[in-house]
Every structure is written in structure tokens, then in C-alpha cells.
Amino acid sequence: MFLLLAGAMGGVPILSAYLSIEDQFALQRTAFVIFVIAASTDWVDGWLARRWNATSRWGAILDPIADKVLVTGTVIGVLASGTTPTTIIPFGLILFREFAVSALRESTAGRVELPVTLLAKWKTALQMIALGLQLLVVVLRERFIEEAWYPGFTTAADLFLWFAALVTLWTGWQYFSTARKALRQP
């Protein structure tokens, strides 16, 4: 997905120089499909692991890393596409929270238990939907930018992104609050 988005935006010098506009839009569409598959399989993987009691320490470590790679790469790809300026702040807030919570988990490992909360699982789903909508804005821009409904769709996608960012911040605050309380106890 990252390579396709980079190629569509001119970020792969050898490849991008030979792509027509139609090829670039095809790369964006394919990146969107890959994103949807990756986001969906993330959910299915977790569901199956819990259902079959096949959870592992490696899975618990690698799953959030995979989520962060997917989120970060998609944010970079959407920003590189020249998306609306209203997405910059929520994208920044999402990335800040993701890296801050990773740092918190790393710095408190072995001292504070920070299990994934139900709201944090919903946060991930909201982020994936919001990022999918932002990618869809990029994909639809090619053909529908002149359509009367397109600005409204873009606004709705941006509002959903803000909602996901606020939930993301809230879950981050919950983790930091839990860690602070646990570290204060003797």
C-alpha cells in the first residue's frame, strides 16, 4: 500500500516518471483496496485469536505495531496526496497519541500493567474507518471532484476523522492516567 501511494504521488522516481495520470489513479484505488483488506484482516485476526484462544505474547507485541505502521503509512500517504488542510491537526493528534502510548508502555514495562481497553479497540476501528474514508476522498477526487455531493462527502470524512482523533486522545489520556495512579502506589 505504501509503495502504491508513493508511486501515485511521484515518490518512486524510476516508476513514477513513466506513469500516466490514469495509472496514478489506478495505484490510488489499489492502495485503498489493500488498506481495506489490511484493516479488515486486523480485526479478523484478533477475533479469531480470542475465539480460538490462540493469543500469544508475540501477537500482543506485534499487533499494535502493525496497527501503528498501517495508521502512520496511511496518514503519510493521504497527506502526500494533497488532502484538505483540515486533516492535518487530527492526523497529528492521532500520531502523537499512538507514539506517546507506545513510549508509555515501553517506559513502564514490567512495572505497570496497561491492558488494551475495549474503548481502545473501538478507537482502532474508528481510526481505520476514518483513514479509509480519507483514502476514499483521495480516490474519488479523480472522477467526482466536480460533483455536487463530493464536498459534502469530504466534509463528512473530515468530521469523522476529528471524531476518531478525539476518541484516540481520550484513550491515550486513560492510559496515562492509569499509569500515573499505578506508579504513585507504594
Backbone bond lengths (Angstrom), bond angles and torsions (degrees), N, CA, C in turn:
res aa  C-N    CA-C-N  psi(-1)  N-CA   C-N-CA  omega(-1)  CA-C   N-CA-C  phi
1 M - - - 1.448 - - 1.524 110.36 -
2 F 1.341 116.47 -43.39 1.455 119.73 -177.99 1.530 111.13 -63.73
3 L 1.320 115.66 -43.38 1.468 120.22 179.94 1.526 110.71 -63.76
4 L 1.323 116.98 -40.50 1.468 120.48 179.24 1.526 111.30 -64.94
5 L 1.323 116.85 -44.30 1.471 119.46 177.94 1.524 110.95 -64.43
6 A 1.329 116.05 -41.44 1.463 119.20 178.27 1.523 110.86 -63.13
7 G 1.324 116.82 -43.13 1.464 120.00 178.44 1.513 112.39 -63.06
8 A 1.311 116.55 -40.21 1.466 120.39 179.85 1.523 111.66 -65.98
9 M 1.330 117.07 -29.51 1.460 120.88 -177.87 1.528 112.67 -94.13
10 G 1.323 117.03 4.20 1.461 119.88 179.83 1.516 113.61 87.23
11 G 1.317 117.14 15.49 1.455 121.06 -175.61 1.515 115.60 -88.93
12 V 1.316 117.43 1.17 1.464 121.08 176.25 1.528 106.05 -119.32
13 P 1.338 116.99 90.65 1.471 121.42 -168.58 1.521 115.74 -48.20
14 I 1.297 118.62 -48.35 1.468 119.92 -176.46 1.522 110.44 -68.10
15 L 1.325 117.11 -45.40 1.456 121.83 -178.57 1.527 111.96 -73.04
16 S 1.308 116.68 -48.95 1.456 121.53 -172.16 1.526 113.14 -61.77
17 A 1.314 117.38 -30.57 1.459 120.73 -178.46 1.525 112.18 -64.93
18 Y 1.324 117.37 -22.41 1.458 121.08 -176.47 1.518 113.73 -103.83
19 L 1.332 117.54 3.04 1.458 120.50 -177.62 1.523 111.54 -89.34
20 S 1.315 114.84 135.69 1.463 119.44 172.35 1.528 107.97 -79.57
21 I 1.316 116.50 169.99 1.469 121.05 176.43 1.528 109.60 -59.06
22 E 1.320 116.61 -41.42 1.474 120.04 179.21 1.531 111.31 -62.40
23 D 1.355 115.74 -39.57 1.465 119.76 177.53 1.530 110.82 -63.21
24 Q 1.317 116.20 -40.87 1.462 119.91 179.77 1.529 110.80 -62.94
25 F 1.313 116.44 -43.54 1.467 119.46 178.23 1.528 111.28 -66.07
26 A 1.332 116.95 -34.82 1.468 120.42 176.55 1.530 110.31 -64.81
27 L 1.320 116.99 -38.61 1.459 120.09 176.53 1.533 111.14 -63.63
28 Q 1.325 116.42 -40.36 1.469 119.77 177.98 1.530 110.86 -63.15
29 R 1.322 116.00 -44.07 1.468 119.47 179.26 1.531 110.96 -61.94
30 T 1.320 116.61 -43.09 1.458 120.81 179.82 1.527 110.52 -65.46
31 A 1.323 117.20 -39.66 1.471 120.73 176.95 1.525 110.32 -61.11
32 F 1.327 117.16 -39.67 1.460 120.95 178.14 1.525 110.42 -62.06
33 V 1.323 117.10 -45.14 1.471 121.11 -180.00 1.523 110.04 -62.51
34 I 1.323 117.03 -43.36 1.466 120.66 179.08 1.525 110.18 -63.38
35 F 1.340 117.03 -40.25 1.462 120.27 177.54 1.528 110.45 -60.22
36 V 1.326 116.99 -46.57 1.466 120.71 -179.09 1.533 110.17 -60.63
37 I 1.321 116.67 -42.78 1.465 120.55 178.76 1.529 110.07 -63.83
38 A 1.334 117.64 -46.11 1.468 120.92 -178.88 1.528 111.13 -63.34
39 A 1.328 117.30 -44.00 1.467 120.54 179.35 1.523 110.86 -64.61
40 S 1.322 116.90 -39.70 1.469 120.93 179.97 1.516 111.66 -68.36
41 T 1.318 116.90 -42.95 1.465 119.33 -178.80 1.519 110.98 -68.45
42 D 1.331 118.21 -27.42 1.460 120.90 175.73 1.524 109.41 -60.83
43 W 1.308 116.32 -45.56 1.463 120.80 179.81 1.528 110.48 -67.10
44 V 1.330 116.88 -45.87 1.469 121.45 -178.28 1.529 110.29 -62.03
45 D 1.325 116.64 -41.91 1.456 121.58 179.54 1.530 110.79 -58.69
46 G 1.309 117.27 -47.98 1.462 120.93 179.23 1.517 112.28 -63.88
47 W 1.305 116.03 -42.05 1.463 121.12 -179.48 1.527 110.31 -62.98
48 L 1.339 116.17 -46.74 1.468 120.15 179.78 1.530 111.51 -64.36
49 A 1.330 116.78 -41.39 1.464 119.99 -179.71 1.526 110.77 -60.76
50 R 1.322 116.62 -42.12 1.472 119.44 179.11 1.529 110.97 -70.92
51 R 1.310 116.69 -42.17 1.474 120.39 -177.69 1.523 112.03 -64.46
52 W 1.330 116.52 -41.47 1.457 120.95 -178.05 1.529 112.21 -92.21
53 N 1.324 116.41 5.59 1.457 121.84 -178.10 1.528 110.58 52.86
54 A 1.320 114.91 45.38 1.465 121.96 -177.43 1.525 110.85 -111.90
55 T 1.312 115.98 31.94 1.460 119.09 178.08 1.518 109.13 -76.03
56 S 1.316 115.62 152.62 1.458 120.39 179.51 1.522 109.26 -145.11
57 R 1.303 115.64 163.28 1.470 120.53 177.31 1.531 110.12 -62.03
58 W 1.341 116.26 -41.91 1.463 120.13 178.68 1.526 111.06 -62.02
59 G 1.318 116.69 -41.40 1.458 120.12 177.88 1.516 111.41 -62.63
60 A 1.335 115.81 -41.30 1.465 120.20 178.85 1.519 111.71 -65.03
61 I 1.326 117.36 -29.84 1.464 121.30 178.73 1.525 110.73 -81.60
62 L 1.326 116.48 -46.15 1.462 120.49 -172.37 1.527 114.17 -77.87
63 D 1.326 118.35 -31.07 1.467 119.99 -177.73 1.525 112.67 -60.34
64 P 1.340 119.66 -48.96 1.463 117.90 178.58 1.523 112.90 -66.20
65 I 1.332 116.73 -30.41 1.465 119.16 176.96 1.524 109.63 -66.34
66 A 1.323 117.08 -44.19 1.469 120.73 178.41 1.526 110.56 -61.39
67 D 1.339 116.30 -41.07 1.476 119.56 177.46 1.518 110.81 -60.18
68 K 1.329 116.47 -45.05 1.467 120.39 -177.62 1.533 111.37 -66.75
69 V 1.325 116.66 -38.19 1.471 119.88 176.83 1.529 110.15 -63.20
70 L 1.335 116.71 -44.66 1.465 120.37 179.67 1.527 110.93 -64.33
71 V 1.323 116.54 -45.56 1.471 120.41 -179.91 1.524 110.45 -63.64
72 T 1.321 117.21 -49.84 1.470 120.75 -177.20 1.521 111.37 -62.81
73 G 1.316 117.22 -45.81 1.467 120.17 179.45 1.513 112.50 -62.68
74 T 1.315 116.45 -38.31 1.469 119.80 179.46 1.518 110.47 -69.33
75 V 1.331 117.03 -41.96 1.466 120.16 177.48 1.528 110.37 -58.83
76 I 1.317 116.47 -46.99 1.471 120.38 179.66 1.525 110.19 -61.97
77 G 1.329 117.24 -44.08 1.463 120.76 -179.77 1.518 112.71 -63.27
78 V 1.330 116.63 -42.46 1.466 119.59 179.89 1.523 110.11 -68.13
79 L 1.332 117.48 -42.49 1.464 119.77 178.47 1.529 111.22 -62.85
80 A 1.330 116.73 -39.18 1.465 120.17 179.04 1.523 112.09 -66.04
81 S 1.321 116.50 -22.44 1.462 120.18 -177.89 1.527 112.45 -77.01
82 G 1.319 116.16 -6.88 1.462 118.75 -179.28 1.511 112.17 83.40
83 T 1.312 117.16 38.06 1.455 122.32 -179.77 1.525 110.76 -64.10
84 T 1.314 116.50 179.13 1.457 120.60 -178.48 1.527 110.33 -68.09
85 P 1.328 117.46 145.40 1.470 120.80 179.91 1.527 113.32 -61.94
86 T 1.325 117.52 -20.18 1.463 120.14 -179.03 1.526 112.46 -69.05
87 T 1.317 117.97 -9.07 1.467 120.46 179.73 1.524 112.68 -90.08
88 I 1.298 118.53 -15.16 1.463 121.43 -173.06 1.530 111.42 -62.43
89 I 1.322 117.97 -47.52 1.465 120.21 -177.97 1.529 111.66 -66.34
90 P 1.337 119.82 -50.07 1.469 116.41 179.15 1.525 112.79 -63.30
91 F 1.331 118.06 -35.66 1.462 119.46 175.75 1.529 110.10 -61.33
92 G 1.313 116.74 -44.52 1.464 120.66 178.56 1.516 112.34 -61.81
93 L 1.330 116.85 -41.50 1.467 120.79 179.07 1.531 111.04 -64.36
94 I 1.315 116.22 -42.00 1.461 120.35 178.55 1.525 110.55 -62.08
95 L 1.333 116.60 -47.86 1.466 119.55 -179.49 1.525 111.08 -64.45
96 F 1.336 116.96 -41.13 1.464 120.36 178.64 1.523 110.41 -57.95
97 R 1.315 117.51 -49.19 1.456 121.13 -178.24 1.524 111.13 -62.12
98 E 1.337 116.09 -44.53 1.456 119.38 -177.27 1.531 111.11 -60.07
99 F 1.316 116.89 -45.80 1.459 119.72 -178.86 1.525 111.96 -74.45
100 A 1.325 117.48 -34.37 1.466 120.49 178.27 1.523 110.96 -65.44
101 V 1.320 117.59 -43.31 1.467 120.15 179.15 1.530 110.09 -68.02
102 S 1.311 118.09 -37.03 1.470 120.00 175.64 1.528 110.03 -61.36
103 A 1.316 116.99 -43.49 1.468 120.97 178.02 1.528 110.54 -64.27
104 L 1.320 117.33 -40.39 1.463 121.16 177.88 1.520 110.44 -60.89
105 R 1.322 116.74 -47.90 1.470 120.11 179.75 1.535 110.83 -60.79
106 E 1.320 115.42 -41.21 1.463 120.40 -179.92 1.529 110.97 -65.03
107 S 1.312 116.22 -45.07 1.474 119.82 -175.08 1.525 113.10 -75.22
108 T 1.323 117.87 -20.76 1.464 120.08 -179.47 1.529 112.58 -108.04
109 A 1.314 117.12 6.36 1.468 121.32 -177.82 1.524 110.16 -56.14
110 G 1.315 115.08 131.42 1.450 120.66 179.57 1.518 114.12 86.25
111 R 1.330 117.09 -15.65 1.470 120.31 -179.82 1.520 112.38 -110.48
112 V 1.341 116.28 -33.08 1.461 120.99 -176.88 1.524 108.57 -131.81
113 E 1.300 115.23 130.61 1.468 120.95 175.75 1.527 107.96 -87.49
114 L 1.326 117.31 120.84 1.466 122.54 178.97 1.527 109.39 -123.26
115 P 1.334 116.52 75.21 1.466 118.33 -179.20 1.527 110.89 -67.59
116 V 1.314 115.09 152.93 1.460 121.04 178.74 1.528 108.16 -67.49
117 T 1.318 115.88 128.91 1.464 120.55 -179.38 1.527 110.19 -88.67
118 L 1.314 115.46 163.03 1.458 120.19 176.91 1.522 110.42 -61.92
119 L 1.342 116.86 -41.17 1.461 119.56 178.73 1.528 110.98 -63.30
120 A 1.330 118.01 -35.10 1.467 120.67 177.59 1.531 111.09 -66.47
121 K 1.329 116.52 -33.31 1.471 118.89 175.37 1.529 109.94 -67.44
122 W 1.334 116.32 -40.70 1.462 120.06 176.04 1.520 110.67 -65.56
123 K 1.326 116.17 -36.28 1.470 120.82 177.21 1.518 110.60 -57.21
124 T 1.325 115.61 -44.60 1.468 119.46 179.33 1.523 110.44 -62.42
125 A 1.323 117.01 -43.39 1.471 120.16 178.33 1.526 110.61 -62.52
126 L 1.329 117.12 -43.62 1.473 120.41 178.82 1.529 110.90 -62.77
127 Q 1.332 116.48 -41.28 1.467 119.55 177.49 1.519 111.12 -61.35
128 M 1.317 117.11 -45.02 1.464 120.62 -178.60 1.526 110.85 -63.34
129 I 1.328 116.68 -41.67 1.470 119.36 177.77 1.526 109.92 -65.14
130 A 1.328 116.85 -45.50 1.468 120.71 -179.22 1.526 111.05 -62.00
131 L 1.324 117.11 -42.78 1.463 120.12 179.08 1.520 111.02 -68.30
132 G 1.328 116.50 -38.59 1.463 119.70 175.41 1.519 111.51 -60.44
133 L 1.329 116.56 -42.09 1.474 120.06 177.41 1.523 110.99 -63.61
134 Q 1.329 116.98 -39.80 1.466 119.71 178.82 1.529 111.26 -65.68
135 L 1.325 116.40 -40.17 1.469 119.42 175.12 1.523 110.80 -64.07
136 L 1.324 116.11 -38.13 1.464 120.16 178.68 1.524 110.93 -65.08
137 V 1.321 117.09 -36.61 1.483 120.54 174.79 1.521 109.51 -58.09
138 V 1.330 116.34 -44.30 1.466 120.88 179.36 1.526 110.33 -63.21
139 V 1.323 116.59 -45.71 1.469 121.42 -177.59 1.525 111.35 -65.59
140 L 1.323 116.71 -42.67 1.470 120.16 -177.13 1.523 112.85 -74.87
141 R 1.316 116.06 -22.05 1.461 120.45 -178.36 1.534 111.35 -55.62
142 E 1.322 116.30 -36.59 1.469 121.51 -178.36 1.525 112.04 -54.42
143 R 1.302 116.46 -47.45 1.463 119.57 -172.23 1.513 114.50 -104.43
144 F 1.309 117.96 -24.20 1.459 119.48 -167.49 1.526 115.00 -118.46
145 I 1.325 117.86 10.32 1.464 119.52 -175.41 1.530 111.88 -60.01
146 E 1.311 117.70 -27.84 1.466 121.46 -179.88 1.523 112.84 -86.12
147 E 1.313 117.86 -7.89 1.467 121.39 -178.51 1.525 110.41 -73.91
148 A 1.310 115.79 147.25 1.466 121.13 -177.10 1.528 112.70 -64.50
149 W 1.321 118.79 -29.91 1.457 121.90 -176.81 1.523 113.07 -81.93
150 Y 1.332 118.08 -18.18 1.462 120.90 -173.55 1.534 113.30 -61.75
151 P 1.322 120.21 -45.94 1.475 118.62 178.11 1.529 112.68 -60.52
152 G 1.320 117.45 -37.68 1.455 120.63 177.65 1.520 111.75 -65.87
153 F 1.334 116.63 -39.63 1.459 120.90 177.39 1.527 109.98 -63.75
154 T 1.323 116.17 -43.27 1.462 120.87 178.66 1.523 110.70 -61.12
155 T 1.316 116.77 -44.09 1.467 120.85 178.47 1.524 111.03 -62.45
156 A 1.335 116.97 -43.75 1.465 120.59 178.89 1.533 110.12 -62.40
157 A 1.324 117.48 -41.98 1.468 120.90 178.51 1.528 110.24 -63.82
158 D 1.317 117.23 -39.88 1.470 120.95 178.16 1.524 111.40 -66.25
159 L 1.333 117.73 -41.29 1.464 120.94 178.29 1.530 110.85 -64.80
160 F 1.320 116.74 -40.12 1.461 119.99 177.57 1.526 110.21 -64.28
161 L 1.330 116.73 -37.71 1.465 121.16 177.13 1.528 110.28 -61.84
162 W 1.333 116.77 -43.94 1.465 120.36 177.21 1.529 110.84 -61.28
163 F 1.320 117.27 -41.95 1.467 121.13 177.85 1.531 110.02 -59.94
164 A 1.326 116.80 -46.78 1.465 121.13 178.80 1.529 110.34 -61.63
165 A 1.325 117.54 -39.30 1.466 121.30 179.25 1.527 110.96 -64.33
166 L 1.325 117.16 -41.05 1.470 120.11 179.68 1.526 111.47 -66.54
167 V 1.324 117.10 -42.20 1.467 120.13 176.36 1.531 109.57 -64.21
168 T 1.318 116.49 -38.50 1.458 121.82 177.70 1.525 110.47 -59.96
169 L 1.331 117.04 -46.63 1.462 120.52 178.42 1.525 111.36 -63.25
170 W 1.324 116.65 -41.66 1.457 120.52 -179.42 1.523 110.93 -60.71
171 T 1.329 117.43 -44.79 1.461 119.39 -179.80 1.528 110.45 -66.85
172 G 1.305 117.12 -35.26 1.465 119.93 175.63 1.515 111.26 -62.26
173 W 1.327 116.26 -43.82 1.462 120.81 178.08 1.528 109.83 -60.98
174 Q 1.335 117.58 -39.85 1.466 120.56 179.30 1.528 111.04 -60.68
175 Y 1.337 116.71 -43.67 1.466 119.67 179.64 1.525 110.95 -64.06
176 F 1.322 117.06 -44.50 1.462 120.11 -179.70 1.527 111.06 -65.38
177 S 1.310 117.56 -37.89 1.461 121.79 178.13 1.522 110.51 -65.18
178 T 1.318 116.87 -43.97 1.468 121.08 178.39 1.523 110.40 -62.39
179 A 1.308 117.63 -43.90 1.467 121.42 -179.71 1.523 110.70 -64.75
180 R 1.314 116.92 -42.82 1.471 120.88 -179.87 1.526 110.57 -60.58
181 K 1.324 117.05 -45.55 1.477 120.99 179.57 1.535 110.63 -63.89
182 A 1.317 116.26 -42.53 1.466 119.87 -178.27 1.530 111.21 -66.97
183 L 1.308 117.78 -36.05 1.461 120.85 -179.45 1.519 112.76 -74.67
184 R 1.323 117.77 -22.61 1.468 122.27 178.51 1.519 112.15 -77.63
185 Q 1.322 116.98 -25.70 1.464 120.57 -177.33 1.529 109.53 -73.06
186 P 1.340 115.93 139.15 1.482 118.84 -179.03 1.515 112.60 -72.08
